[in-house]
């Protein structure tokens, strides 16, 4: 008799976990996985020499430059100088994850936005990937520089006078 409520509770947890991820949540999760994997590759003695030539990358899914940086990064990973590096399992995993992230951002999330354009209620969908910045340097350095709009610049100039 005590087992029934216990099983019922865990069945609700299992059902809640079965919900498919949105485009946005999948992009966030995959970018975190890539960053963690990159850190491991830089610290692992068998792959350290292979990843030295990879460009530095700090993934920010709200940066509009992420698509071009992912494309460039993928090109470098696919064309590593030695066959040994290209065949390392962890580097192959990195290549798959970066390719998946690129495909999701470039095709799936983009397609969702295009399909939703005629309907205004769809623009605020939690599936939409919204870019808040276009600071391409921030993806390479991890440091975002604030860029002010014209109205904010005008206020800053007036404050200095």
C-alpha positions as CSV (number, residue, x, y, z in Angstrom):
1,X,0.0,0.0,0.0
2,X,2.9,2.4,0.7
3,X,4.5,1.6,-2.6
4,X,1.6,3.1,-4.7
5,X,2.2,6.8,-3.7
6,X,5.9,6.4,-4.1
7,X,5.5,5.0,-7.6
8,X,3.0,7.7,-8.5
9,X,5.4,10.4,-7.4
10,X,8.3,9.0,-9.5
11,X,6.1,8.5,-12.5
12,X,5.2,12.2,-12.4
13,X,8.9,13.1,-12.3
14,X,9.6,10.8,-15.2
15,X,6.8,12.3,-17.2
16,X,8.0,15.8,-16.5
17,X,11.5,14.9,-17.7
18,X,10.0,13.6,-21.0
19,X,9.1,17.0,-22.4
20,X,11.1,17.8,-25.5
21,X,13.6,20.6,-25.2
22,X,12.9,23.9,-27.0
23,X,15.3,25.2,-29.5
24,X,16.6,27.7,-27.0
25,X,17.1,25.3,-24.2
26,X,18.9,22.8,-26.5
27,X,21.2,25.6,-27.7
28,X,22.0,26.7,-24.2
29,X,22.7,23.1,-23.0
30,X,24.8,22.2,-26.0
31,X,26.9,25.4,-25.8
32,X,27.7,24.6,-22.1
33,X,28.6,21.0,-23.1
34,X,31.0,22.4,-25.8
35,X,32.7,24.8,-23.4
36,X,33.1,22.0,-20.8
37,X,34.5,19.7,-23.4
38,X,36.9,22.3,-24.7
39,X,38.2,22.9,-21.2
40,X,38.8,19.1,-20.8
41,X,40.6,18.9,-24.1
42,X,42.9,21.8,-23.2
43,X,43.8,20.0,-19.9
44,X,44.0,16.4,-21.2
45,X,47.6,15.3,-22.0
46,X,46.7,13.3,-25.1
47,X,44.8,16.1,-26.8
48,X,46.6,19.2,-25.4
49,X,48.9,19.5,-28.4
50,X,46.0,19.0,-30.9
51,X,43.8,21.8,-29.5
52,X,46.6,24.3,-29.2
53,X,45.8,25.6,-32.7
54,X,42.1,25.9,-32.1
55,X,40.9,29.5,-31.8
56,X,39.7,30.6,-28.3
57,X,36.0,30.6,-28.1
58,X,33.6,31.7,-25.4
59,X,30.1,30.7,-26.5
60,X,27.3,33.2,-26.0
61,X,24.1,32.2,-27.7
62,X,22.8,35.7,-27.4
63,X,25.6,37.0,-29.6
64,X,24.8,37.3,-33.3
65,X,28.4,36.4,-34.3
66,X,28.0,32.9,-32.9
67,X,27.0,31.4,-36.3
68,X,30.1,32.7,-38.1
69,X,32.4,31.8,-35.3
70,X,31.0,28.3,-35.1
71,X,31.4,27.9,-38.8
72,X,35.1,29.0,-38.6
73,X,35.8,26.8,-35.6
74,X,34.2,23.8,-37.3
75,X,36.4,24.4,-40.3
76,X,39.5,24.4,-38.1
77,X,38.5,21.3,-36.2
78,X,37.7,19.4,-39.5
79,X,41.1,20.3,-40.9
80,X,43.4,19.7,-38.0
81,X,47.0,19.2,-39.3
82,X,47.6,15.6,-38.3
83,X,45.5,12.5,-38.8
84,X,46.2,11.6,-35.1
85,X,44.4,14.7,-33.9
86,X,41.5,14.3,-36.3
87,X,40.9,10.7,-35.1
88,X,41.0,11.4,-31.3
89,X,37.6,10.4,-29.9
90,X,37.2,13.5,-27.8
91,X,38.0,15.7,-30.7
92,X,35.5,13.8,-32.9
93,X,33.0,14.4,-30.1
94,X,33.8,18.1,-30.1
95,X,33.4,18.2,-33.9
96,X,30.0,16.5,-33.6
97,X,28.7,18.8,-30.9
98,X,29.9,22.0,-32.7
99,X,28.3,20.8,-35.9
100,X,25.0,20.0,-34.0
101,X,25.0,23.4,-32.4
102,X,25.7,25.1,-35.7
103,X,22.9,23.2,-37.4
104,X,20.4,23.9,-34.6
105,X,21.1,27.6,-34.6
106,X,21.4,28.0,-38.4
107,X,18.6,25.8,-39.5
108,X,16.2,24.8,-36.8
109,X,15.9,27.9,-34.7
110,X,16.1,30.1,-37.8
111,X,13.3,28.0,-39.5
112,X,11.1,28.4,-36.4
113,X,11.5,32.2,-36.6
114,X,10.7,32.3,-40.3
115,X,7.6,30.1,-39.9
116,X,6.4,32.3,-37.1
117,X,6.9,35.7,-38.8
118,X,3.4,36.1,-40.1
119,X,1.9,35.6,-36.6
120,X,2.9,38.1,-34.1
121,X,2.2,35.9,-31.1
122,X,4.9,33.5,-32.2
123,X,7.7,36.1,-32.0
124,X,7.7,35.9,-28.2
125,X,7.8,32.2,-28.2
126,X,10.3,30.6,-25.7
127,X,11.7,28.7,-28.7
128,X,13.0,31.8,-30.4
129,X,16.7,32.5,-30.1
130,X,17.2,36.2,-29.6
131,X,20.5,38.1,-30.1
132,X,21.2,40.8,-27.7
133,X,24.7,41.8,-29.0
134,X,26.8,41.6,-32.1
135,X,30.2,41.8,-30.3
136,X,32.3,39.3,-32.2
137,X,35.3,40.0,-30.1
138,X,33.5,38.8,-27.0
139,X,33.3,35.3,-28.4
140,X,37.1,35.2,-28.7
141,X,38.0,37.0,-25.5
142,X,35.1,36.3,-23.2
143,X,35.0,40.1,-22.4
144,X,32.0,41.9,-23.7
145,X,32.4,45.7,-24.3
146,X,29.2,47.7,-23.8
147,X,28.0,49.4,-27.0
148,X,25.6,52.2,-26.5
149,X,22.9,53.3,-28.9
150,X,22.8,56.9,-30.2
151,X,20.3,58.0,-27.6
152,X,22.4,56.6,-24.7
153,X,25.6,58.2,-26.2
154,X,23.8,61.6,-26.3
155,X,22.9,61.3,-22.6
156,X,26.5,60.4,-21.8
157,X,27.8,63.4,-23.7
158,X,25.3,65.7,-21.9
159,X,26.3,64.3,-18.5
160,X,30.0,65.1,-19.1
161,X,29.3,68.8,-19.9
